Amino acid sequence: MSRQWLVAEPSPAQWDAFVAAHPQGNLLQASPWGALKARFGWQYRRLVVSDRAGTMVAGAQILFRRYYGLAFGYVPRGPLLTGDPAIDDLLLRALRRLGWQMAAVLIRLEPNVLEDAPEAGALMAWLSRQRLPMAETIQPRSTILVDLRPDEEALFAACSKGHRADIRRAERLGVTVRVGSAADLPTFYAIMQATGARADFGIHSAGYYTAAWQLHQPRARLLIAELNGAAVAAHLVFADTRYGRYLYSGATADGLRSGANHLLEWHALRWARELGCIGYDLWGIPDALGRAAFAHDESTRTALEQEAQHDPLIGVYRFKKGFGGRVARFVPAFDLVLLPPLYPLARRKLAG
């Protein structure tokens, strides 16, 4: 098999075409995400397995961050695999060689496969045969996915009664939504600062949000909600080939009272649907709720739901669940260990 397949580093255009066509393709595996991270302390490399005609079948975009002369490697929502053990083994060996070249202690793999997907069992069996330690995902393991394939009327009807009322209430109160431009990015950042201070969570720098918006055009959209001429909420959302992605948002006190966030999210869902996305990823809920959704007995489910009430994301979950999606959970992450003596320390650092 290794004589029939080649490992190479593709051009950004070749790589993005591959990611767009791959069933596991994700925003975080596309070249704009690598370019974004490269502006803020990371390096990226890309590897593909292709046949001699140049048809790419498996690959990974790997981010590397350097600490004290060593590195940590990370494959967000990847690698993109075939399900053919011989080909996937070849990619894993190439990742190992690259990791050694980069002096990485480990490369964390974070497959973009849901626990209930048909291919999940075979993937987990393959990873088990590789003897890779299971690890915590860096991206949220549990999320809510909204199906965008129904028509707009059905999509709205799938929202909860309360969310439909909040969307209509925002419109009655005079909240309007417009598409923002580069000139609106300072306004977005000011709203993010206010939201972070109020809700006590960290935010990125203004430069980070600007770069994210610029690098992902035309599949990034800044949505600004205004009330009485003032910006009261803003969402910065993205889309890859299959899914819209809800990554960054904030609101003022007036925005929260008026339901502006609900109206913005409704506009974001419609935007992703108009682009041809089949779904919308609301990006992160308490993992206990993801575990509860797939629990096999009622007592376990109840205990996990109670545990989730103490998670900082529980308020976010209440907002997200009203848009009619289903709870989904990704398979765990796995570590490709490259320097075993340093691995326990590196793992503790990543967990802390």
C-alpha positions as a printed NumPy array, in Angstrom:
array([[  0.   ,   0.   ,   0.   ],
       [  2.791,   2.459,   0.866],
       [  4.183,   2.085,  -2.691],
       [  0.815,   3.16 ,  -4.16 ],
       [  0.314,   6.24 ,  -2.034],
       [  2.417,   9.363,  -1.59 ],
       [  2.673,  11.818,   1.313],
       [  3.163,  15.466,   0.386],
       [  2.565,  19.025,   1.55 ],
       [ -0.134,  20.587,  -0.654],
       [ -0.598,  24.201,  -1.718],
       [ -3.271,  26.167,   0.197],
       [ -5.634,  25.975,  -2.792],
       [ -5.171,  22.22 ,  -3.153],
       [ -5.639,  21.745,   0.567],
       [ -8.813,  23.827,   0.762],
       [-10.361,  21.961,  -2.166],
       [ -9.633,  18.708,  -0.352],
       [-11.083,  19.936,   2.96 ],
       [-14.205,  21.255,   1.225],
       [-14.834,  17.888,  -0.446],
       [-13.976,  15.633,   2.51 ],
       [-16.956,  14.428,   4.591],
       [-15.057,  15.314,   7.789],
       [-13.942,  18.721,   6.5  ],
       [-14.224,  21.553,   9.012],
       [-13.537,  25.278,   9.299],
       [-10.627,  24.592,  11.664],
       [ -8.887,  22.392,   9.11 ],
       [ -9.056,  24.954,   6.297],
       [ -6.093,  27.155,   5.39 ],
       [ -7.597,  30.468,   6.646],
       [ -7.697,  29.021,  10.169],
       [ -4.046,  28.025,   9.922],
       [ -3.185,  31.49 ,   8.618],
       [ -5.103,  33.066,  11.512],
       [ -3.267,  31.016,  14.115],
       [  0.078,  31.757,  12.425],
       [ -0.434,  35.448,  13.171],
       [ -0.77 ,  34.7  ,  16.884],
       [  2.107,  32.472,  17.869],
       [  1.481,  29.196,  16.054],
       [  3.122,  27.5  ,  13.093],
       [  1.16 ,  25.3  ,  10.733],
       [  2.   ,  22.427,   8.426],
       [ -0.23 ,  20.366,   6.142],
       [  0.181,  16.774,   5.045],
       [ -1.868,  14.779,   2.546],
       [ -1.884,  11.215,   1.327],
       [ -2.604,  11.045,  -2.403],
       [ -2.385,   8.526,  -5.198],
       [  0.078,   8.902,  -8.061],
       [ -2.52 ,  10.81 , -10.059],
       [ -2.645,  13.435,  -7.319],
       [ -6.043,  12.527,  -5.842],
       [ -5.888,  13.37 ,  -2.134],
       [ -7.642,  10.943,   0.209],
       [ -6.443,  11.755,   3.761],
       [ -4.689,  14.64 ,   5.434],
       [ -4.203,  16.971,   8.354],
       [ -3.487,  20.611,   9.121],
       [ -1.296,  20.593,  12.206],
       [ -0.732,  23.602,  14.432],
       [  2.501,  23.773,  16.425],
       [  3.208,  25.977,  19.413],
       [  6.715,  26.227,  20.776],
       [  7.646,  26.227,  24.49 ],
       [ 11.255,  26.328,  25.742],
       [ 12.634,  24.777,  22.548],
       [ 10.039,  22.013,  22.358],
       [  6.627,  22.069,  20.716],
       [  3.045,  20.969,  21.202],
       [  1.185,  19.846,  18.079],
       [ -2.546,  20.05 ,  17.608],
       [ -4.9  ,  18.929,  14.834],
       [ -8.163,  20.806,  15.508],
       [-11.187,  18.883,  14.225],
       [ -8.926,  16.476,  12.377],
       [ -7.153,  14.591,  10.908],
       [ -9.336,  13.897,   7.887],
       [ -9.274,  10.136,   7.468],
       [-10.447,   7.542,   4.95 ],
       [-11.495,   4.629,   7.143],
       [ -8.971,   2.488,   5.234],
       [ -6.477,   1.398,   7.942],
       [ -3.556,   1.126,   5.521],
       [ -3.964,   4.691,   4.249],
       [ -4.712,   6.139,   7.673],
       [ -1.705,   4.309,   9.131],
       [  0.449,   5.978,   6.479],
       [ -0.852,   9.417,   7.464],
       [ -0.229,   8.697,  11.137],
       [  3.367,   7.677,  10.412],
       [  3.842,  10.898,   8.45 ],
       [  2.455,  12.895,  11.375],
       [  4.888,  11.131,  13.689],
       [  7.857,  11.991,  11.455],
       [  6.749,  15.609,  11.204],
       [  6.317,  15.801,  14.97 ],
       [  9.868,  14.569,  15.536],
       [ 11.131,  17.083,  12.961],
       [  9.345,  19.868,  14.868],
       [ 10.657,  18.628,  18.25 ],
       [  7.086,  18.134,  19.472],
       [  6.348,  16.295,  22.704],
       [  2.958,  15.237,  21.351],
       [  0.4  ,  15.916,  18.649],
       [ -3.178,  16.007,  19.889],
       [ -5.641,  14.581,  17.375],
       [ -9.238,  15.739,  17.588],
       [-11.267,  13.836,  14.947],
       [-14.257,  15.637,  13.473],
       [-16.508,  12.621,  13.988],
       [-19.614,  12.458,  16.189],
       [-20.034,   9.623,  18.677],
       [-23.207,   8.429,  16.967],
       [-21.835,   8.659,  13.411],
       [-21.728,   5.389,  11.426],
       [-17.948,   5.583,  11.12 ],
       [-17.306,   6.256,  14.829],
       [-16.969,   2.598,  15.849],
       [-14.38 ,   1.801,  13.196],
       [-12.478,   5.005,  13.99 ],
       [-12.326,   4.213,  17.71 ],
       [-11.196,   0.657,  16.959],
       [ -8.429,   1.96 ,  14.68 ],
       [ -7.272,   4.506,  17.268],
       [ -7.266,   1.801,  19.93 ],
       [ -5.005,  -0.363,  17.763],
       [ -2.582,   2.578,  17.52 ],
       [ -2.286,   2.579,  21.336],
       [ -2.745,   6.339,  21.502],
       [ -3.704,   7.694,  24.937],
       [ -7.189,   9.188,  25.089],
       [ -7.189,  12.897,  25.965],
       [ -9.494,  15.845,  26.552],
       [-10.629,  17.719,  23.475],
       [ -9.515,  21.332,  23.187],
       [-12.543,  22.373,  21.158],
       [-15.926,  21.8  ,  22.84 ],
       [-16.743,  18.107,  22.833],
       [-20.515,  18.62 ,  23.078],
       [-22.536,  21.019,  20.976],
       [-25.939,  21.636,  19.416],
       [-26.369,  21.104,  15.69 ],
       [-29.276,  22.696,  13.843],
       [-30.492,  21.014,  10.652],
       [-30.702,  23.718,   7.96 ],
       [-32.195,  21.54 ,   5.231],
       [-35.874,  22.338,   5.991],
       [-37.345,  25.491,   4.466],
       [-37.196,  28.754,   6.395],
       [-40.739,  28.464,   7.735],
       [-40.032,  24.995,   9.139],
       [-36.703,  26.194,  10.532],
       [-38.473,  28.961,  12.445],
       [-41.197,  26.582,  13.63 ],
       [-38.498,  24.264,  15.043],
       [-37.352,  27.009,  17.419],
       [-38.849,  26.926,  20.88 ],
       [-41.982,  28.943,  21.553],
       [-39.97 ,  31.274,  23.797],
       [-37.298,  31.875,  21.164],
       [-39.865,  32.597,  18.478],
       [-41.48 ,  35.095,  20.839],
       [-38.103,  36.727,  21.62 ],
       [-37.264,  37.092,  17.93 ],
       [-40.617,  38.724,  17.223],
       [-40.354,  40.886,  20.347],
       [-36.962,  42.217,  19.255],
       [-38.441,  43.186,  15.903],
       [-41.444,  44.868,  17.559],
       [-39.12 ,  46.862,  19.815],
       [-37.337,  48.168,  16.75 ],
       [-34.155,  46.094,  16.825],
       [-32.633,  46.009,  13.352],
       [-29.856,  43.798,  12.007],
       [-27.309,  44.809,   9.403],
       [-24.214,  43.219,   7.919],
       [-21.111,  44.845,   9.366],
       [-17.984,  45.9  ,   7.506],
       [-14.379,  46.447,   8.568],
       [-15.453,  49.826,   9.954],
       [-17.695,  48.009,  12.457],
       [-14.986,  45.794,  13.935],
       [-14.116,  48.322,  16.704],
       [-17.795,  48.369,  17.675],
       [-17.825,  44.574,  17.763],
       [-14.719,  44.548,  19.953],
       [-16.169,  47.094,  22.386],
       [-19.257,  44.899,  22.783],
       [-17.036,  41.838,  23.314],
       [-15.067,  43.692,  26.004],
       [-18.262,  44.671,  27.816],
       [-19.627,  41.143,  27.573],
       [-16.411,  39.565,  28.799],
       [-16.259,  41.896,  31.787],
       [-19.909,  41.301,  32.68 ],
       [-19.835,  37.515,  32.24 ],
       [-16.239,  37.083,  33.48 ],
       [-14.75 ,  35.282,  30.493],
       [-11.64 ,  35.947,  28.459],
       [-11.746,  37.342,  24.939],
       [ -9.259,  37.591,  22.083],
       [ -7.49 ,  40.781,  21.069],
       [ -9.043,  43.24 ,  18.643],
       [ -6.423,  42.194,  16.097],
       [ -7.451,  38.557,  16.384],
       [-11.106,  39.251,  15.56 ],
       [-10.1  ,  41.524,  12.704],
       [ -7.812,  38.873,  11.228],
       [-10.452,  36.147,  11.659],
       [-13.02 ,  38.248,   9.795],
       [-10.606,  39.241,   7.019],
       [ -9.037,  35.828,   6.417],
       [-12.351,  33.992,   6.191],
       [-14.039,  36.259,   3.668],
       [-16.475,  35.737,   1.998],
       [-17.569,  33.021,   4.453],
       [-17.367,  35.165,   7.583],
       [-20.172,  37.516,   8.501],
       [-20.286,  40.278,  11.08 ],
       [-23.878,  40.943,  12.144],
       [-24.694,  44.1  ,  14.107],
       [-27.983,  44.582,  15.984],
       [-29.027,  48.177,  16.615],
       [-31.703,  49.721,  18.79 ],
       [-32.514,  53.431,  18.631],
       [-29.424,  53.987,  16.504],
       [-26.995,  52.289,  18.916],
       [-25.264,  48.936,  18.501],
       [-26.543,  46.635,  21.245],
       [-25.303,  43.195,  20.125],
       [-22.997,  41.646,  17.534],
       [-22.202,  38.181,  16.199],
       [-19.15 ,  37.121,  14.212],
       [-20.073,  33.853,  12.498],
       [-18.385,  31.639,   9.924],
       [-19.271,  28.943,   7.439],
       [-17.393,  26.084,   5.839],
       [-18.832,  23.902,   3.099],
       [-21.301,  22.057,   5.311],
       [-21.892,  24.028,   8.494],
       [-22.311,  27.529,   9.766],
       [-20.241,  28.076,  12.919],
       [-21.272,  30.324,  15.823],
       [-17.965,  31.371,  17.374],
       [-18.02 ,  34.916,  18.79 ],
       [-20.823,  37.101,  20.096],
       [-21.618,  39.743,  22.667],
       [-24.393,  42.043,  23.789],
       [-24.921,  45.108,  25.949],
       [-27.493,  45.18 ,  28.729],
       [-29.964,  46.774,  26.309],
       [-29.227,  44.039,  23.818],
       [-30.   ,  41.342,  26.357],
       [-33.239,  43.006,  27.455],
       [-34.461,  43.481,  23.891],
       [-33.789,  39.957,  22.621],
       [-31.23 ,  41.219,  20.094],
       [-29.092,  38.075,  20.416],
       [-32.049,  35.895,  19.438],
       [-32.714,  38.003,  16.362],
       [-29.024,  37.985,  15.403],
       [-28.809,  34.217,  15.668],
       [-31.908,  33.83 ,  13.525],
       [-30.237,  35.989,  10.858],
       [-27.055,  33.901,  11.165],
       [-28.966,  30.65 ,  10.664],
       [-30.638,  32.048,   7.556],
       [-27.286,  33.277,   6.193],
       [-25.699,  29.834,   6.578],
       [-28.714,  28.215,   4.95 ],
       [-28.526,  30.633,   2.007],
       [-24.872,  29.627,   1.523],
       [-25.996,  26.026,   1.097],
       [-24.894,  24.717,   4.501],
       [-26.727,  21.61 ,   5.684],
       [-26.354,  22.506,   9.357],
       [-25.347,  25.094,  11.926],
       [-22.981,  24.354,  14.813],
       [-23.819,  26.39 ,  17.908],
       [-20.356,  25.513,  19.246],
       [-20.227,  24.38 ,  22.794],
       [-22.508,  23.357,  25.667],
       [-21.762,  21.675,  29.016],
       [-20.245,  18.298,  28.187],
       [-22.351,  16.688,  30.928],
       [-25.383,  17.374,  28.738],
       [-23.686,  15.705,  25.787],
       [-23.002,  12.683,  27.95 ],
       [-26.573,  12.755,  29.265],
       [-28.007,  12.701,  25.751],
       [-26.379,   9.331,  25.151],
       [-26.733,   7.855,  28.648],
       [-28.254,   4.366,  28.739],
       [-30.237,   4.708,  31.953],
       [-32.431,   7.352,  33.526],
       [-30.508,   7.68 ,  36.803],
       [-27.24 ,   8.424,  34.975],
       [-28.994,  10.898,  32.708],
       [-30.546,  12.713,  35.674],
       [-27.216,  12.903,  37.538],
       [-25.466,  14.343,  34.486],
       [-28.201,  16.907,  33.922],
       [-27.839,  18.008,  37.552],
       [-24.051,  18.213,  37.146],
       [-24.516,  20.45 ,  34.108],
       [-26.414,  23.029,  36.171],
       [-23.089,  24.004,  37.799],
       [-21.24 ,  24.389,  34.497],
       [-20.383,  27.983,  33.446],
       [-21.888,  27.198,  30.012],
       [-25.347,  26.357,  31.329],
       [-26.722,  29.82 ,  30.552],
       [-25.284,  29.624,  27.044],
       [-26.928,  26.211,  26.65 ],
       [-30.347,  27.634,  27.506],
       [-29.904,  30.189,  24.744],
       [-28.634,  27.687,  22.178],
       [-31.117,  24.882,  22.795],
       [-34.04 ,  27.102,  21.778],
       [-33.032,  27.099,  18.103],
       [-34.341,  23.598,  17.546],
       [-31.115,  21.641,  17.171],
       [-30.02 ,  18.323,  18.598],
       [-27.339,  17.682,  21.197],
       [-24.278,  16.1  ,  19.577],
       [-20.987,  14.891,  21.014],
       [-17.667,  14.311,  19.302],
       [-15.407,  11.325,  19.877],
       [-12.574,  12.053,  22.33 ],
       [ -9.166,  13.395,  21.443],
       [ -6.078,  11.192,  21.278],
       [ -2.419,  12.015,  21.781],
       [  0.278,  10.918,  19.379],
       [  3.122,  10.762,  21.901],
       [  6.529,  11.642,  20.467],
       [  8.735,  12.21 ,  23.534],
       [  7.417,   9.763,  26.17 ],
       [  9.57 ,  10.991,  29.096],
       [  8.099,  14.489,  28.785],
       [  4.54 ,  13.442,  27.986],
       [  3.112,  13.345,  31.56 ],
       [  4.327,  16.897,  32.224],
       [  3.022,  18.165,  28.869],
       [ -0.349,  16.566,  29.483],
       [ -0.665,  18.215,  32.9  ],
       [  0.25 ,  21.585,  31.376],
       [ -2.421,  21.203,  28.711],
       [ -5.02 ,  20.223,  31.306],
       [ -4.17 ,  23.18 ,  33.535]])
